[in-house]
Amino acid sequence: MTLRHVTTFVLCMSLAAAGLAAAQDASMPRQAYDALFAEVNNASRWGQDDALGTLNHMTAETRLAAAREVRTGETVSLSRLLEPGNVPGAITPMLTEPVNADDEDIHWEMERLTLLFHGYAFSHVDALSHAAFKGRAYNGPSNPGRDKARLSIERMQDGLVSRGVLVDLPALRGVEYLEPGTPYTPADMEAWEKKTGITIGRGDVLLVRTGRWARQTAHGPVDPTKTLAGPHPTMAAWLRQRGVSIVGDDGANDVAPALVPGVSHPFHMLALVAMGMPLLDNMDLDRLAAACAHSARWTFLFVGSPLRIKEGTGSPLNALAIF
């Protein structure tokens, strides 16, 4: 399957009408998915030893260009609050244990954190070591011990700095939020480009708002393992063609229920394993959307600084949009 065939498939699968089809109507046959996986595979694209993947698109030149996005100095956090207890979507609750100490006249307050940040609750970045698929990790056969070192979050130690672009799908469609289970597609991205006059391109950090948190506020949480809005697998070919470095949304970067038979997280596998593209999960994009609408600007300087965790599969992340 060539890129032309993938693009044709994208167009055939286009769900750009105001009411998107239900997720089950956007399902992708396994044979088509396997062909798409092969088409977007970046193995050896930047050398046999490459461990950066699409971060290779994020260069000194793109960072300098992104810095020119700063005009007012306004900053907006893109992170959800890290809080202990029963947070919807958390695989396990975050635990905080008080640790106190006295030193003569000084009293110290500290805490010990236990946090499984992967899952559906906490804002985080997935490193390329987070997943393997059919015996393959990014740019090589899977070897769990070797992958954790080779593809660790440590590869992002110098930070994630580039132009950020927000695509606000509820604003595009004139709704408050997308319903859980709704897939978004390249047609949505191009409709947003037409609406705003921006062009999503090489080195960008693409952030897609589905309105997940607004819906949760209005109606309460849903089980994100069973129903969640997210990217259709065909987004992968479009992102590769545009040279996007990182993509994230306010969900978990996959539609639930899954759109590909036998693959629970098809977009994760395309991004992390085939393309070598880090993912930003569970981002808070509501304040960002309000700031963008207020200034009529949908691009900004994106700055993310993952923790340097030895052999880490990702990191909690308080990324910033700077206007």
Secondary structure, DSSP 8 states (H G I E B T S, - for coil): --HHHHHHHHHHT---SSS---GGGG---HHHHHHHHHHH--TBTTBTT---GGGGG--HHHHHHHHTT-SS--EEE-------S--TTBSS--EEEEEEEEETTEEEEEEEEE----BSSS-EEE-GGG--BTTEETTEE--HHHHHHHT-GGGGTT-EEEEEEEEEHHHHHTSS---TT-EE-HHHHHHHHHHH-----TT-EEEEE--HHHHHHHH----TTT-B-EE-TTHHHHHHHHT--EEEESS-SS-BS-SBTTBSSHHHIIIIIII---EEES---HHHHHHHHHHT--EEEEEE-----TT-SEEE---EEE-
